[in-house]
């Protein structure tokens, strides 16, 4: 059975089924007023997709732009006014 699209009402009444399917079949989409509201995924999948690897320095060091000669300069403009 492929991933299913649920309305909020369906998902509320069958929450255990939504969870079981998210764990066994993949992400389950819940809609509100015909528009996607949330996606329910298994905890293992969430942890795998959100696991951070490396640090910012390693990210920049691995960049395909490293060594490209790209020069980035900051503009010396005045600070802008912000309404609070």
Long-range contacts (C-beta under 8 A, 24 or more apart in sequence): 1-25, 2-26, 3-27, 3-28, 3-29, 4-28, 4-29, 5-29, 5-30, 5-31, 6-30, 6-31, 7-31, 7-32, 8-32, 8-37, 11-40
